[in-house]
Amino acid sequence: MFILCFLLFIAGFACFGYAPFVPGWESVVFVLGLLLVSSAIGIPMHHNRHEHKTDQLP
């Protein structure tokens, strides 16, 4: 899980860096980078929250 999220995070930052060099697709690549970084941060949060809920069930 950690490796997947780390790769998503790095890919998101790579999209940020490559966005100015893709003529006509700058905004799409930048938004893709935002989505990748957001999912890299959100997946562990969601997974952790789900684990805590199942621990509290009777």
N, C-alpha and C positions, 0 to 999 in steps of 0.2 A: 504494500500500500504506500509506504514511504517513497519507494523508488518511482512509482507511477506519478505521485503528486509532485515529486521533485522534477521529473521529466516534463510534466505539464507546465510547471513554473518556469523552467528554463526555456521551453518552447514559446511561452508567452512573451518572455523578455526578448527572445530572438525575433519574434514578430514585431515587437516595438522597434527594434533596431533596423529591420529590413523594410518597414513600411514606407519610408521616404524614397526608397529605390525601386518601387513597383509602380510605374506610371499608370495612372487611371484606377488603381486599386488600393491607394494609400489608406483610405478610410476603412475599407473592408479588412485589410490586413491588421490595422491597428485595433479595430473592434474584435477581431479574432484573438489578438494578443490579450485584450482585456478579458475576454471570456475564458481563455486558457488559464490566466493567472487567478481569476476569480474561482474557477472550478478547482484549481490546485489548492486554494485555501479553504474552499467550502466543503470539499469531500471529507477531509479529516474531521471537520467540525460536525458534519452530519453523522458521520460514522461514530464519533465519540458520543454524541447525544443519543443515538440509537442504542448504543451499548449500555448507557446509564439507565435508560428507560426499561430495558429488559431485565436489569438487575433488581429493579424495584417491584416487578410483578410478583404476585403471590405464587 
